[in-house]
Every structure is written in C-alpha cells, then in structure tokens.
Amino acid sequence: MAGKKTKKSEFWRTDWFAGLFLILIATVVYTATDFAGGLERRFYDFASTASNRQPSDRIAIIAIDDQSVSNLGRWPWPRSYQANLIDLLAQAKAKTVVQTIFFFEPQKDPGLVYIQKLKELVGNPDPVLGNNEAIARTFAEAEAALDTDTALAKSLHNAGNVLLPSVFVLGEPQGKADSPLPPFVLAQSLDEVSAFSLPALRGQYPIDALGSNAAAVGHLNQYIDQDGAVRREPLLVNYFGKAVPSMALLAAMKSLNLTLADIRLNDGDSVQLGRLKIKTDSSAMMSPQFYRDREGRPAFQVDSFYDVVSGKIPLSKYTDKIVIIGATAAGVGVQFPVPGHPALSPAETIAHITSSILSEHFIVEPAWSAWVLLVAMFLVALYVVLALPRLSAGPAAMMTASLFLTLLLAEYGLLAGASISLPLLLPALVLITGHVGLTTKRFLVTEAGKVKSDEESAETNRMMGLALQGQGQLDMAFDRFRRVPASEAVLGNLYSLALDFERKRQFNKAQAVYEHIAAADANFKEVQQKLNRVKHLSETVILGGGSHPGGTMLLDGASMEKPMLGRYQVEKELGKGAMGVVYQGKDPKIGRVVAIKTMALSEEFSGDDLVDARERFFREAETAGRLQHQNIVTIFDAGEEHDLAYIAMEFLKGSDLTEYTKPGNLMPVSTVVSVVSRVAQALDYAHRQQVVHRDIKPANIMYERVSDTVKVTDFGIARITDSSKTKTGLVLGTPSFMSPEQLAGKKVDGRSDLYSLGVMLYQLLTGVLPFRGESMAELMYKIANEDASDIRIHRTDVAESLAMVVKRAMAKPPESRYQTGVAFSDDLLRCMPEIETGLSTTVHAQDSAMAFEKTDAFQSSGAQRPGSFEATQVSRGPDIEI
C-alpha cells in the first residue's frame, strides 16, 4: 500500500503531467481571451502585405482633401460642386464613377423658398401691378443656382455611370421590415433567401432625386475587427431577402460591362461575377489584398478634387478608368486602419477592394484550415508531453525554437506567397508556453534538489579538503573548502590551509584564503593581521617559491631581498593580463623606473608552437623597439629568464582612455581631437616603419593630463599572442574596433589601424560604440555590412566638419578612408577653430575635469589598480559590446 501511495504522489510531479497541464491551461487562456487573436491579426497584416501583387492601373481616386477645402470653402459644399466634377468625368469618358459621399438629406438653401414664392407671385401677377417678364426670368435663374440637388441629379442622369452609397444597420431581424427598399436600390439587388450574406435591420439611402438618377446604389458598410481595423469586405447585405451589393462589387461589375444577372451566389463558398470567382467565407465576406506602398509611393495615386476641377490635372487621365470620389480632409469623413496602412479613407479602401476583385487577389482561408490547426495543436501537445521531458536543456531549446520558427514561417510563407490564411500562431504560443513552463518547473525542482544535495555533500567536501591538504595538494583543498558553508570548524580548516600556503611562500594564495575567511567572519582569530602581512609580502614575492631562481629570500627580521629579472629589480605587481603579469621595476644602475610585461610562454605553448612563439616574441619586441616617437611608448629591453619572457618599457603616469568612453565621463571635444590627432601622427610614423599596430582601442592609449602626454602602447603584442593556432579567446585585435578587412582575415595595412582609430574617436566623443550586437556573429555582420550612424545622432553639439572626419575614417572600403595618419591628423586639426569658436561645445567638460582630478589623486597616492597602466597590459580576448 505504501508503494502505491508513493507512485500516486509522484504522478503529479512528472514532467509529462506538467506538460499536459500547461497545454490545457494555455489553450484555454489563449482561446478565452483575445491575446492570441490580437497577435494573429497583427501577424496577418504583416505577412499578407508582403505579397508581390500589384494593384490594378484601371482605378483612380479623387480626394476632397485639405487643399480642396481650403480653396473651395468649408465643408459641406454645395452639391453643384459634385455635379461639376461628374460633368467633367463624363466629358473625360470615365468608365465608372464611385461616389462615397452620402446624400441622405436634401440640400436646400434657405433663400430658395422665398425665391420660389416670389417667382409664383410674378408668374401670377396682381391685376393692378402687372407682370414683369425680366423679373420672372431672374427668379428662375436664382432658383436653378440655389437648387443644387436638381443640378446634381441632372449631372448624374447625364453621366449615367455614377454609383451612390447607402448604409445599413446590421443585425438579425426579429420581424418584418420597417419599410421596403427604395425602387432605385431594389432595382440593383439580388433575391437571396439562403442567409448567405450579412443580415440588416434598416438602411439609409440617397434622396429620391439623386438615387433615381444614379447608375446604381450599393452599400458602403465597413466590417470592423475587434482592434478597429478593416480586413474583410461584405460583398452583400441581406435586407429581408434582398441582397444589396457593395460599392466595390458594383464598381467591378459596371467596369466589366456586366449586369446584375451576371452575379451568381455560391452559398458558403464564393460570389461569381461573370468569369471572376470571388472566394468568400460563409457570410459572403471576402478578404481582399491590401497593397503595400512601394518606394515611398502609395499603391493608388490620390488626386486633389480642386486640382481636377481647376484643370491642373488633365481629364484624359480618367478616360476608361474607375474613378472613386471620397473625403480625406481633416474632420471630413472617417478613416480606418487596414493591413499595411495605419489609416485609409473609404474611397481608398474601395480602391484596394475593387482591384482585388478585378485581379482575383484574395486571401483565402481554406475549409480544411480548422483540421490543420487541430493537427498542429495535437503535434505540439505530443512534443511537450512526450518528447520535451526526455530532452536536456540545450537540445530542448533548439528543438522548440525550430518548431516555433517552422510554424511561423509556414504561416508567413502561405500568406505572402500563396495568399492562404492558415492561423498557426495559437499552437506556436502554446508550444512556447509549454516549453517555458516545463523548463521553469525543472529548474525549481533541480534547485530544491541542489539545496538538499549541498547539505549532504558539505561534510563530504570538508573531509575531502582535509585529505587533499594532508597530501600537500593545497589548491585542490581550497577549492573543496570553498564549497562548504562557513562554520567555526570550516574557518579553522581554512586558517590552517592559509598557514600552509605561507610556509610554501605562496603569499598571494594565502591572501586569497585569508580574504575568504574575512568575508565570512572578519573577527576570526588574527585574520586581519595575517591578511595585511601577506598582502605586503605578495607585492614582492612574484617570481615563484623560495627555491625558484630569482625568487624572494626572507632574511632575519623579516626583511626582504627583492628579486631580479634580467638587469631589473622587481619592485611590485601592477596587474595581470590574459598572458602574464605586469610589474613595476627599476634599473639599479641608472635608477630608471620601468614597467615590465611578462609572458609565461612555456605555460601557454608547447613543442613547435613554443619555438614559434619565442621567435615571434623577440622579433616583434625588436620591431616595436625600433619605434622612437614622442607619442609611442619606448621599449628599453627584452629577454627571457626563469621561464618568463619579458619586455621592459617606459613607465607611464596617467591612465588609459577606457574610463573616458563612458557617457557621464567624456573628455572635452577639443581634448579628444588633440589626443586622437597625436595618436594618428604616431601611427603615421609606425606605418612608415612598416609596423602595423592591429589593436588600436582606448585601452591601448595612455593619457596624462598634467603634462598633456599621449602614448600608444602594445605595438606587436597582438601578433605575439596569435602564435598558437589552438589558443582560444585570443584574436588579432578587439572585434568592436576591428576593420572589415581585419574581420575577414585579409591582409591588413596601416589603413586598418586608422579605421580602428576612427571607431575610438566615435566612442570618445559619444560614449557609445558605432556597432553593437547581441552576439559575435551579429557584431561582425554589422561591421562588415552596415554604415555607422551619424555621430550627431548621439551628440548634437559635434561640429559637422568633425562628423565628416569620423565618417571618412570609418569608411568600409580601405581606399575610401584616410590613406595616412598625417592626413587624418591634419583634418582633425582643421576642425579645432570651429570647435574653439563654440560650434562644438564641451558638454561633459566639468565631469571630465573631475575625472582627471581623481586620476591625479589616484596616482599621487601611489595606489595601483588593474588597467591604470594600460601600456603594461597584455592582450586580452574579444570584447563584444552589447
């Protein structure tokens, strides 16, 4: 019984059950809310407009726009204006005219009534007053001018090809109609008793005088989705058994010289217009193709009403075209978002829909799409429930990502390529939800197990540490002790271990142990005194244990004799790099202070690689040593001792430029230009000596404010560190500053250094790098293919001349950049007058001055920190800027 209970309790904790539960919950939540539907609609808009379909060239749009209202007067206009336009289009022999302005009420000028009364009196004169024929004629002219409805009706009648809109209130009728359709609407409607089209309760129609003279009256109902966008067109509206066609359907019918008899309804499937088969859903609604704008031009050109009536646009443009008239002016009419467009007027929307009908450009959701959705959901459920629990984290992430992309790309490809709507976003969302939920569950369970495991293994690790310490394997013992939570017993073990490190003269390792103890309990025994002592000793015990040649020897009274490296006395450690340690040294014969950069070649290389690395080290050191320039760090000596290759070089005050690349700590523009100009001159000198730096970046430029000294460091080091083909994490340069040809592995020359200097100038001026990426691949792609953004986007006070210098320096083709450092420097110096006269302000001067003051105080205190003397740092691995 106990075993059965255990199995039952474990059942609820299994991954497959958790996956099934997540699938059910996600499906219910996504289908009960509009979250998935909203994403699906946005994805539909994006993918459907990616089609290469072209709009019909048989359609033109005339807009009542802001220009027209400004020139012809405030809206609404007298209907004679519309009559004038229709007369012009009739003269131009337009094929069909679609008018989207509603004419639901008569338009009577208030003075017209009095004109008619006066005309009646004149027509029936008083026996005493007599009759005045001239007055009667004037009254008749005034009546005709004021009766704009009659003028428009006459123009409609003469044109014979104008379509007018009606609009219906949609809904399911509960009884009989309030009123029948007007005869002019009824004449263009179809008998429809199968409930194929959308039902309507009541409608609004043009006034009789206009409707009876129109070629046809269609409905102008827009079907709005939940997010307010128009994506579908109701081709028919069913008013108590009479199906009224849409304006777009009538426009297509009239343009093809077809009649109502040529329309056939295929219930639940399509509407047949002559030979055109318009695919619809079960409610006679089509999903038209909304054409995207191309090359900055709209899918359909919109002409101004005023430009047409004033003769600015020739009428021949509209010959044999479908001309759609509508309002786009602010405050006149309404606009709706559609796929690919944030807002379209009804006239523009009809243009897209009419073009879709004529070209048979539809978005079709096949009847079997529901089955595909069910199959996709079933396969996702199988994967999450059965396959995902059996996969480890890496393969699971790759598989889930592949399935997710497959679903999205399938939907996108069908929409963009075949105009088939197959909604697969829901299973894609359920897939991601299941993966994230199951991964989270695994993590929580694993962490809970780790806590328990850590408690059980703490004592094991402590015992293993004691055993390793007894065997003299102190490093491995420290690693074991660090895994154990701090307790009195463990701290005692660590204290004993630190004493063992001291006995072996490994004071830097003893310091690490004491720091670990102090972090747990700063008052444990005399740990603070011990820590201070080993810190003092570790400054000079650099080259190994006491038995090592040149190692430190402790004399009576704990006095120390400092070791020698070649002819140099080693004073203290300055910092560590990826390939070795940097020390402060002194030439005892002449008292010169130097910086000594070391490389343990025998630890980094072996066999033939060691021979090659040693040869390259001295060859590159010799090459760098030949460079004698005021802005290049001086190399005094190079050698190899105690298995350490070393370079003795000029000891520099100040700090590297890295700290001045941060947005809140930038140097003044004039200082940046001065510094970079001198670096360019130094590079020009090196390039003339056939030496290419290959790793120009802020960390390799030293600057000392008090003496205004600039020094370029690390010539040749990048090539030394590349001598091993199997070494990882080392590259010929830092990726963010590398030129496109350097990234491509091509042979580089001095122009590559000048490109890197341009990137550094960009960063010093703005505090940001010109190219950033979330991965090495993305960063390399941007450097190779994309142009850097204008520097003034980040810093508007930079002079235009300086921005042009930065742009030229970072040109992709080497031949388009500066060809020499001196040319680069000259252009920078030419910018100085413009900068100093105020065209380029030093926005961050105060912050930078404070930073320089801090640097001076730091140097005067005698303290050192890693990176303070970048001239003494070794090359590091790639820095990817995110």
WOFEN-V456937 format. One record per residue. N is the residue number from 1. RES is the residue in three letters. SS is DSSP state (H for helix, E for strand, L for the rest). NEAR is the number of other C-alpha atoms within 10 Angstrom. Layout:
n->{N/N}
res->{RES/RES}
ss->{SS/SS}
near->{NEAR/NEAR}
This chain:
n->{1/2/3/4/5/6/7/8/9/10/11/12/13/14/15/16/17/18/19/20/21/22/23/24/25/26/27/28/29/30/31/32/33/34/35/36/37/38/39/40/41/42/43/44/45/46/47/48/49/50/51/52/53/54/55/56/57/58/59/60/61/62/63/64/65/66/67/68/69/70/71/72/73/74/75/76/77/78/79/80/81/82/83/84/85/86/87/88/89/90/91/92/93/94/95/96/97/98/99/100/101/102/103/104/105/106/107/108/109/110/111/112/113/114/115/116/117/118/119/120/121/122/123/124/125/126/127/128/129/130/131/132/133/134/135/136/137/138/139/140/141/142/143/144/145/146/147/148/149/150/151/152/153/154/155/156/157/158/159/160/161/162/163/164/165/166/167/168/169/170/171/172/173/174/175/176/177/178/179/180/181/182/183/184/185/186/187/188/189/190/191/192/193/194/195/196/197/198/199/200/201/202/203/204/205/206/207/208/209/210/211/212/213/214/215/216/217/218/219/220/221/222/223/224/225/226/227/228/229/230/231/232/233/234/235/236/237/238/239/240/241/242/243/244/245/246/247/248/249/250/251/252/253/254/255/256/257/258/259/260/261/262/263/264/265/266/267/268/269/270/271/272/273/274/275/276/277/278/279/280/281/282/283/284/285/286/287/288/289/290/291/292/293/294/295/296/297/298/299/300/301/302/303/304/305/306/307/308/309/310/311/312/313/314/315/316/317/318/319/320/321/322/323/324/325/326/327/328/329/330/331/332/333/334/335/336/337/338/339/340/341/342/343/344/345/346/347/348/349/350/351/352/353/354/355/356/357/358/359/360/361/362/363/364/365/366/367/368/369/370/371/372/373/374/375/376/377/378/379/380/381/382/383/384/385/386/387/388/389/390/391/392/393/394/395/396/397/398/399/400/401/402/403/404/405/406/407/408/409/410/411/412/413/414/415/416/417/418/419/420/421/422/423/424/425/426/427/428/429/430/431/432/433/434/435/436/437/438/439/440/441/442/443/444/445/446/447/448/449/450/451/452/453/454/455/456/457/458/459/460/461/462/463/464/465/466/467/468/469/470/471/472/473/474/475/476/477/478/479/480/481/482/483/484/485/486/487/488/489/490/491/492/493/494/495/496/497/498/499/500/501/502/503/504/505/506/507/508/509/510/511/512/513/514/515/516/517/518/519/520/521/522/523/524/525/526/527/528/529/530/531/532/533/534/535/536/537/538/539/540/541/542/543/544/545/546/547/548/549/550/551/552/553/554/555/556/557/558/559/560/561/562/563/564/565/566/567/568/569/570/571/572/573/574/575/576/577/578/579/580/581/582/583/584/585/586/587/588/589/590/591/592/593/594/595/596/597/598/599/600/601/602/603/604/605/606/607/608/609/610/611/612/613/614/615/616/617/618/619/620/621/622/623/624/625/626/627/628/629/630/631/632/633/634/635/636/637/638/639/640/641/642/643/644/645/646/647/648/649/650/651/652/653/654/655/656/657/658/659/660/661/662/663/664/665/666/667/668/669/670/671/672/673/674/675/676/677/678/679/680/681/682/683/684/685/686/687/688/689/690/691/692/693/694/695/696/697/698/699/700/701/702/703/704/705/706/707/708/709/710/711/712/713/714/715/716/717/718/719/720/721/722/723/724/725/726/727/728/729/730/731/732/733/734/735/736/737/738/739/740/741/742/743/744/745/746/747/748/749/750/751/752/753/754/755/756/757/758/759/760/761/762/763/764/765/766/767/768/769/770/771/772/773/774/775/776/777/778/779/780/781/782/783/784/785/786/787/788/789/790/791/792/793/794/795/796/797/798/799/800/801/802/803/804/805/806/807/808/809/810/811/812/813/814/815/816/817/818/819/820/821/822/823/824/825/826/827/828/829/830/831/832/833/834/835/836/837/838/839/840/841/842/843/844/845/846/847/848/849/850/851/852/853/854/855/856/857/858/859/860/861/862/863/864/865/866/867/868/869/870/871/872/873/874/875/876/877/878/879/880/881/882}
res->{MET/ALA/GLY/LYS/LYS/THR/LYS/LYS/SER/GLU/PHE/TRP/ARG/THR/ASP/TRP/PHE/ALA/GLY/LEU/PHE/LEU/ILE/LEU/ILE/ALA/THR/VAL/VAL/TYR/THR/ALA/THR/ASP/PHE/ALA/GLY/GLY/LEU/GLU/ARG/ARG/PHE/TYR/ASP/PHE/ALA/SER/THR/ALA/SER/ASN/ARG/GLN/PRO/SER/ASP/ARG/ILE/ALA/ILE/ILE/ALA/ILE/ASP/ASP/GLN/SER/VAL/SER/ASN/LEU/GLY/ARG/TRP/PRO/TRP/PRO/ARG/SER/TYR/GLN/ALA/ASN/LEU/ILE/ASP/LEU/LEU/ALA/GLN/ALA/LYS/ALA/LYS/THR/VAL/VAL/GLN/THR/ILE/PHE/PHE/PHE/GLU/PRO/GLN/LYS/ASP/PRO/GLY/LEU/VAL/TYR/ILE/GLN/LYS/LEU/LYS/GLU/LEU/VAL/GLY/ASN/PRO/ASP/PRO/VAL/LEU/GLY/ASN/ASN/GLU/ALA/ILE/ALA/ARG/THR/PHE/ALA/GLU/ALA/GLU/ALA/ALA/LEU/ASP/THR/ASP/THR/ALA/LEU/ALA/LYS/SER/LEU/HIS/ASN/ALA/GLY/ASN/VAL/LEU/LEU/PRO/SER/VAL/PHE/VAL/LEU/GLY/GLU/PRO/GLN/GLY/LYS/ALA/ASP/SER/PRO/LEU/PRO/PRO/PHE/VAL/LEU/ALA/GLN/SER/LEU/ASP/GLU/VAL/SER/ALA/PHE/SER/LEU/PRO/ALA/LEU/ARG/GLY/GLN/TYR/PRO/ILE/ASP/ALA/LEU/GLY/SER/ASN/ALA/ALA/ALA/VAL/GLY/HIS/LEU/ASN/GLN/TYR/ILE/ASP/GLN/ASP/GLY/ALA/VAL/ARG/ARG/GLU/PRO/LEU/LEU/VAL/ASN/TYR/PHE/GLY/LYS/ALA/VAL/PRO/SER/MET/ALA/LEU/LEU/ALA/ALA/MET/LYS/SER/LEU/ASN/LEU/THR/LEU/ALA/ASP/ILE/ARG/LEU/ASN/ASP/GLY/ASP/SER/VAL/GLN/LEU/GLY/ARG/LEU/LYS/ILE/LYS/THR/ASP/SER/SER/ALA/MET/MET/SER/PRO/GLN/PHE/TYR/ARG/ASP/ARG/GLU/GLY/ARG/PRO/ALA/PHE/GLN/VAL/ASP/SER/PHE/TYR/ASP/VAL/VAL/SER/GLY/LYS/ILE/PRO/LEU/SER/LYS/TYR/THR/ASP/LYS/ILE/VAL/ILE/ILE/GLY/ALA/THR/ALA/ALA/GLY/VAL/GLY/VAL/GLN/PHE/PRO/VAL/PRO/GLY/HIS/PRO/ALA/LEU/SER/PRO/ALA/GLU/THR/ILE/ALA/HIS/ILE/THR/SER/SER/ILE/LEU/SER/GLU/HIS/PHE/ILE/VAL/GLU/PRO/ALA/TRP/SER/ALA/TRP/VAL/LEU/LEU/VAL/ALA/MET/PHE/LEU/VAL/ALA/LEU/TYR/VAL/VAL/LEU/ALA/LEU/PRO/ARG/LEU/SER/ALA/GLY/PRO/ALA/ALA/MET/MET/THR/ALA/SER/LEU/PHE/LEU/THR/LEU/LEU/LEU/ALA/GLU/TYR/GLY/LEU/LEU/ALA/GLY/ALA/SER/ILE/SER/LEU/PRO/LEU/LEU/LEU/PRO/ALA/LEU/VAL/LEU/ILE/THR/GLY/HIS/VAL/GLY/LEU/THR/THR/LYS/ARG/PHE/LEU/VAL/THR/GLU/ALA/GLY/LYS/VAL/LYS/SER/ASP/GLU/GLU/SER/ALA/GLU/THR/ASN/ARG/MET/MET/GLY/LEU/ALA/LEU/GLN/GLY/GLN/GLY/GLN/LEU/ASP/MET/ALA/PHE/ASP/ARG/PHE/ARG/ARG/VAL/PRO/ALA/SER/GLU/ALA/VAL/LEU/GLY/ASN/LEU/TYR/SER/LEU/ALA/LEU/ASP/PHE/GLU/ARG/LYS/ARG/GLN/PHE/ASN/LYS/ALA/GLN/ALA/VAL/TYR/GLU/HIS/ILE/ALA/ALA/ALA/ASP/ALA/ASN/PHE/LYS/GLU/VAL/GLN/GLN/LYS/LEU/ASN/ARG/VAL/LYS/HIS/LEU/SER/GLU/THR/VAL/ILE/LEU/GLY/GLY/GLY/SER/HIS/PRO/GLY/GLY/THR/MET/LEU/LEU/ASP/GLY/ALA/SER/MET/GLU/LYS/PRO/MET/LEU/GLY/ARG/TYR/GLN/VAL/GLU/LYS/GLU/LEU/GLY/LYS/GLY/ALA/MET/GLY/VAL/VAL/TYR/GLN/GLY/LYS/ASP/PRO/LYS/ILE/GLY/ARG/VAL/VAL/ALA/ILE/LYS/THR/MET/ALA/LEU/SER/GLU/GLU/PHE/SER/GLY/ASP/ASP/LEU/VAL/ASP/ALA/ARG/GLU/ARG/PHE/PHE/ARG/GLU/ALA/GLU/THR/ALA/GLY/ARG/LEU/GLN/HIS/GLN/ASN/ILE/VAL/THR/ILE/PHE/ASP/ALA/GLY/GLU/GLU/HIS/ASP/LEU/ALA/TYR/ILE/ALA/MET/GLU/PHE/LEU/LYS/GLY/SER/ASP/LEU/THR/GLU/TYR/THR/LYS/PRO/GLY/ASN/LEU/MET/PRO/VAL/SER/THR/VAL/VAL/SER/VAL/VAL/SER/ARG/VAL/ALA/GLN/ALA/LEU/ASP/TYR/ALA/HIS/ARG/GLN/GLN/VAL/VAL/HIS/ARG/ASP/ILE/LYS/PRO/ALA/ASN/ILE/MET/TYR/GLU/ARG/VAL/SER/ASP/THR/VAL/LYS/VAL/THR/ASP/PHE/GLY/ILE/ALA/ARG/ILE/THR/ASP/SER/SER/LYS/THR/LYS/THR/GLY/LEU/VAL/LEU/GLY/THR/PRO/SER/PHE/MET/SER/PRO/GLU/GLN/LEU/ALA/GLY/LYS/LYS/VAL/ASP/GLY/ARG/SER/ASP/LEU/TYR/SER/LEU/GLY/VAL/MET/LEU/TYR/GLN/LEU/LEU/THR/GLY/VAL/LEU/PRO/PHE/ARG/GLY/GLU/SER/MET/ALA/GLU/LEU/MET/TYR/LYS/ILE/ALA/ASN/GLU/ASP/ALA/SER/ASP/ILE/ARG/ILE/HIS/ARG/THR/ASP/VAL/ALA/GLU/SER/LEU/ALA/MET/VAL/VAL/LYS/ARG/ALA/MET/ALA/LYS/PRO/PRO/GLU/SER/ARG/TYR/GLN/THR/GLY/VAL/ALA/PHE/SER/ASP/ASP/LEU/LEU/ARG/CYS/MET/PRO/GLU/ILE/GLU/THR/GLY/LEU/SER/THR/THR/VAL/HIS/ALA/GLN/ASP/SER/ALA/MET/ALA/PHE/GLU/LYS/THR/ASP/ALA/PHE/GLN/SER/SER/GLY/ALA/GLN/ARG/PRO/GLY/SER/PHE/GLU/ALA/THR/GLN/VAL/SER/ARG/GLY/PRO/ASP/ILE/GLU/ILE}
ss->{L/H/H/H/H/H/H/H/H/H/H/L/L/L/H/H/H/H/H/H/H/H/H/H/H/H/H/H/H/H/H/H/L/L/H/H/H/H/H/H/H/H/H/H/H/H/H/H/L/L/L/L/L/L/L/L/L/L/E/E/E/E/E/E/L/H/H/H/H/H/H/H/L/L/L/L/L/L/H/H/H/H/H/H/H/H/H/H/H/H/H/L/L/L/L/E/E/E/E/L/L/L/L/L/L/L/L/L/L/H/H/H/H/H/H/H/H/H/H/H/H/H/H/L/L/L/L/L/L/L/L/L/H/H/H/H/H/H/H/H/H/H/H/H/H/H/L/H/H/H/H/H/H/H/H/H/H/H/H/L/L/E/E/E/E/E/E/E/E/E/L/L/L/L/L/L/L/L/L/L/L/L/H/H/H/H/L/L/E/E/E/L/L/L/L/L/L/E/E/E/E/E/E/E/L/L/L/H/H/H/H/L/L/L/L/E/E/E/E/L/L/L/E/E/L/L/L/L/E/E/E/E/E/E/L/E/E/E/E/L/L/E/E/E/E/E/H/H/H/H/H/H/H/H/H/L/L/L/L/H/H/H/E/E/E/E/L/L/L/E/E/E/E/L/L/E/E/E/E/L/L/L/L/L/E/E/L/E/L/L/L/L/L/E/L/L/E/L/L/L/L/E/E/E/H/H/H/H/H/L/L/L/L/L/H/H/H/H/L/L/L/E/E/E/E/E/E/L/L/L/L/L/L/L/E/E/E/E/L/L/E/E/E/E/E/H/H/H/H/H/H/H/H/H/H/H/H/H/H/L/L/E/L/E/L/L/L/L/H/H/H/H/H/H/H/H/H/H/H/H/H/H/H/H/H/H/H/H/H/H/L/L/H/H/H/H/H/H/H/H/H/H/H/H/H/H/H/H/H/H/H/H/H/H/H/H/H/H/L/E/L/L/L/L/H/H/H/H/H/H/H/H/H/H/H/H/H/H/H/H/H/H/H/H/H/H/H/H/H/H/H/H/H/H/H/H/H/H/H/H/H/H/H/H/H/H/H/H/H/H/L/L/L/H/H/H/H/H/H/H/H/H/L/L/L/L/L/H/H/H/H/H/H/H/H/H/H/H/H/H/H/H/H/L/L/L/H/H/H/H/H/H/H/H/H/H/H/H/H/H/L/L/L/L/L/L/H/H/H/H/H/H/H/H/H/H/H/H/L/L/L/L/L/L/L/L/L/L/L/L/L/L/E/E/L/H/H/H/L/E/E/L/L/E/E/L/L/E/E/E/E/E/E/E/E/E/L/L/L/L/E/E/E/E/E/E/E/L/L/L/L/E/E/E/E/E/E/E/E/L/H/H/H/H/L/L/H/H/H/H/H/H/H/H/H/H/H/H/H/H/H/H/H/H/H/L/L/L/L/L/L/E/L/L/E/E/E/E/E/E/E/L/L/E/E/E/E/E/E/E/L/L/L/L/E/E/H/H/H/H/H/L/H/H/H/L/L/L/H/H/H/H/H/H/H/H/H/H/H/H/H/H/H/H/H/H/H/H/L/L/L/L/L/L/L/L/L/H/H/H/E/E/E/E/L/L/L/L/E/E/E/E/L/L/L/L/H/H/H/H/L/L/L/L/L/L/L/L/L/L/L/L/L/L/H/H/H/L/L/H/H/H/H/L/L/L/L/L/L/H/H/H/H/H/H/H/H/H/H/H/H/H/H/H/H/H/L/L/L/L/L/L/L/L/L/H/H/H/H/H/H/H/H/H/H/L/L/L/L/L/H/H/H/H/L/L/L/L/L/H/H/H/H/H/H/H/H/H/H/L/L/L/L/H/H/H/L/L/L/L/H/H/H/H/H/H/H/H/H/H/H/H/H/H/H/H/H/H/H/L/L/L/L/L/H/H/H/H/H/H/H/H/H/H/H/H/H/H/H/H/L/L/L/L/L/L/L/L/L/H/H/H/L/L/L/L/L/L/L/L/L/L}
near->{5/6/7/9/10/10/10/10/10/10/13/11/12/13/20/21/17/19/26/18/14/23/26/13/14/20/17/11/13/16/12/11/10/13/12/19/18/13/14/16/19/14/18/23/19/16/22/29/20/18/18/11/17/16/22/17/12/17/21/23/24/23/24/23/19/18/15/20/19/12/9/12/11/10/13/9/13/19/20/19/16/21/21/15/20/25/19/19/27/23/14/17/17/24/22/30/28/27/22/23/19/17/20/16/12/16/17/14/14/9/11/17/13/13/18/15/12/15/20/13/13/20/15/11/13/10/7/6/8/10/15/11/11/10/13/17/14/12/21/14/11/16/19/13/15/21/18/22/22/19/21/24/22/18/24/27/17/15/23/17/25/27/24/27/25/23/20/19/14/17/13/13/13/7/8/9/13/9/8/14/19/15/12/19/24/16/13/19/23/20/14/19/12/11/17/22/27/19/22/21/18/18/16/17/23/23/17/17/15/24/25/18/23/25/21/25/30/27/26/25/20/18/15/15/12/11/12/11/21/19/23/21/23/23/27/28/32/26/27/21/17/22/24/28/26/23/27/29/25/27/29/20/21/21/18/14/11/14/13/16/10/12/19/14/20/16/17/17/20/22/22/15/23/16/8/14/18/27/25/26/20/16/19/25/25/26/23/27/27/29/25/22/13/9/6/7/9/11/18/18/13/18/16/23/25/22/15/18/20/11/10/10/15/12/17/13/12/24/17/16/21/25/24/25/26/24/25/22/18/12/9/16/15/13/18/16/17/19/24/18/15/10/16/18/20/23/26/25/22/26/26/22/26/27/25/26/24/22/16/15/23/20/24/19/19/14/10/9/15/13/10/14/17/13/13/17/20/13/14/23/22/16/20/28/23/16/14/24/21/13/12/10/12/8/12/18/17/11/15/21/15/11/17/21/13/14/20/16/14/15/23/24/19/16/26/21/15/14/24/19/21/21/24/23/21/21/27/23/18/25/26/20/19/28/24/15/17/23/20/12/17/16/12/12/12/12/12/12/12/13/11/11/11/16/13/11/15/17/16/13/19/22/15/16/28/21/14/17/19/12/10/14/13/20/14/13/24/23/12/19/24/18/15/19/14/17/11/9/10/18/23/15/18/23/21/14/26/27/17/17/19/17/12/15/23/21/27/19/20/26/23/16/25/27/17/18/24/18/11/13/15/14/11/15/13/12/19/15/10/18/20/12/13/22/16/14/21/18/17/20/29/22/19/15/17/15/11/10/13/19/21/22/17/15/9/7/6/9/9/14/14/19/19/19/23/17/13/22/19/24/20/18/20/23/21/17/17/14/19/20/22/27/24/20/26/22/16/11/8/7/10/12/19/24/27/29/27/27/22/17/22/16/12/15/18/13/8/10/17/17/15/15/22/19/14/19/25/18/14/19/24/17/17/24/19/15/19/14/15/14/22/26/25/21/23/16/17/19/16/17/14/14/13/19/21/25/24/28/22/19/19/23/20/22/25/25/23/19/20/22/21/16/16/15/20/27/29/21/25/20/16/17/22/17/22/22/23/24/25/25/22/23/28/25/20/23/18/12/13/11/20/22/24/26/27/28/24/24/22/24/25/26/22/18/16/11/9/11/16/24/22/28/28/23/26/23/22/21/20/21/24/17/19/17/9/10/12/9/10/19/18/23/25/22/23/24/27/25/30/24/18/19/20/11/9/9/8/16/18/22/26/28/28/28/26/25/29/29/27/27/24/25/22/27/26/24/21/18/19/22/22/17/16/10/12/16/10/14/18/22/15/16/24/18/10/11/14/18/11/15/23/15/10/14/15/13/17/23/20/16/17/23/16/13/19/24/21/16/26/27/18/20/12/20/9/12/21/23/17/19/25/19/15/26/23/13/16/22/19/12/20/20/12/18/21/13/9/12/15/23/19/20/16/16/17/14/17/19/16/12/18/21/14/12/17/17/12/16/15/10/8/7/10/13/9/14/19/25/25/25/29/32/29/22/24/17/14/15/13/18/16/11}
